[in-house]
């Protein structure tokens, strides 16, 4: 906890450094943007100087059109140059900002790939979406405008003040006398800014997560007629956010308006002081007029500078939220590929807990030779899926070791492990691409013929034909027309195409109609031919031929052996078998009953 706080504080302090460290690929553009901004400000001074020269000539009674014309042209020309340079600066700063955004988003995804699945799943979808899209996007506007506008405003204000000093330091003082008062009022309204901003972000995060939760759960809300209660929670969060922001606004609007009124009053000091110095003979009329112009011009850059305070704070939060993800611990992996031999699996005294405390796997040791068929069976929650996930290194074990091909999975790169192992899970995620592309994910370089062959082997052909564009139907469009079993066959086709020597299969609990089951079994047989197959078994009749059935209960291996042996000596297995047979007979009976009643 203390660690987290410390790194959070460090993160906040170093936010600008972090942001700039992502600018590696656009250093040149950022420098160019800054340079163009400086040159734009410098060119912006020329019209002032031209006006000054024209005024001087007029007041000395020697102004002619011919004499004024070059100054007018210079003023107009440098105005255009100044605006063009400002445009160039903004263009370059936007390009830099989007490059930084791209780099941040890429690193974000890289990190999610390298962190353990547990670490990633520990974050809510709402939180990931908010950082990945909104927070990172929120950096763009301030970043793109800060470089040209902030640096330009600062330089312009400093340049104008220096010019006033050059004319008469007393005029500079008179001009800037209201600025400290305005800034003092501004600073007092910012007194509790940090604390208030932190509370604002907490409110904003809360309302975000309540909205996501409400929308994600809308099916349950409707099904259980919970509209009133759930809506109240949602409405309360929205109202509380509005109340907080309104309260904050009310507490600052006097200060902000005072500042906005005081800051532009540079003429309050400049006019009386200028007239006095003029009558004293210390100021020429043209100098007096120039001081008035400068005093009016300095207001805008100073007020613009203050408007960045809020935006800088929002960037600070965006960067520290993003860093929370960028600093997630990664699964350690070696650089070079490991020398594996074969496709055996070995677990040696493996212990594991999801939360670092509550152990769910206790001292499990298991050998699965290359090419064998091993089934993990046990009551729900006994640890079957966890063991399979540990083999695929979705998590790292806390005690003991998991080896694949004779090598500890922690001692081989994740890519290499992924080449060796296919995991066919129950919740088969289809990406928003065509069915062909979804299958091709198994081996991106596969030809269309190879994809079609894998689809055939996984018994996908007949339902794919039914779809409007066949195998080229987008999975999203087809989604509603696909049953759970068909979706699983697509992911089996994906695994067939991948052709990894080890297959981990979480047998489907649903879609057990006989026709579907038969097709799934046939496609699994094709997928598993010649492979090391580990099945998380839910229907024992599908694994009676396994080389080894491992019975697991409460995270421990209770027994292991062949079906017949276990029936004779393992009471838990015998009970599960009886229950399964009974359920099958009941299902068969009920379908017979349905048949005869028709
Ligand atoms: P099975 O596959 O045999 O049904 P699991 O391996 O899914 O069992 O679960 C084993 C134990 O680990 C259960 O007590 C379950 O509640 C717990 N568990 C499973 N997944 C997680 C997770 N992501 N986070 C925390 N605990 C989990």
Boltz pocket constraint, residues with backbone or C-beta under 6 A from the ligand:
constraints:
  - pocket:
      binder: B
      contacts: [[A, 354], [A, 355], [A, 360], [A, 378], [A, 379], [A, 380], [A, 381], [A, 382], [A, 383], [A, 384], [A, 385], [A, 386], [A, 387]]
      max_distance: 6.0
